[in-house]
């Protein structure tokens, strides 16, 4: 059974809600899924997942939410190579913010690529200006990718 580690960066709960909906979807497909809340690099590495799924909203001026930033910083500073590991990133944002739209997700995607992880697909960007319920876009995407 393949393992999936879920890490979430949320400000108002939207990314957490997507993760709550993704958990049973992925388990129903036969994956062993663990949501790391809060995400801790040592715990995630110890779980030895086949795939990392990162779901993040964007805050401030394109910043990573406080709930995910320590994990992101640990990955950036310790640089654990993800060679042979897959990853997927779902970015939640609002395109009315211009250049900072889904900036946190983009930063995470870029870092996972630098760590030599293998993206299972391009980052999914979910625009709150077009979609009221992010899970309506995220769940079909996840079902297709996994």
Helices and strands as residue ranges (DSSP letters): E 3-9, H 14-28, E 32-36, H 41-47, E 51-59, E 63-64, H 66-78, E 86-93, G 95-100, H 103-114, E 118-119, E 124-127, H 135-145
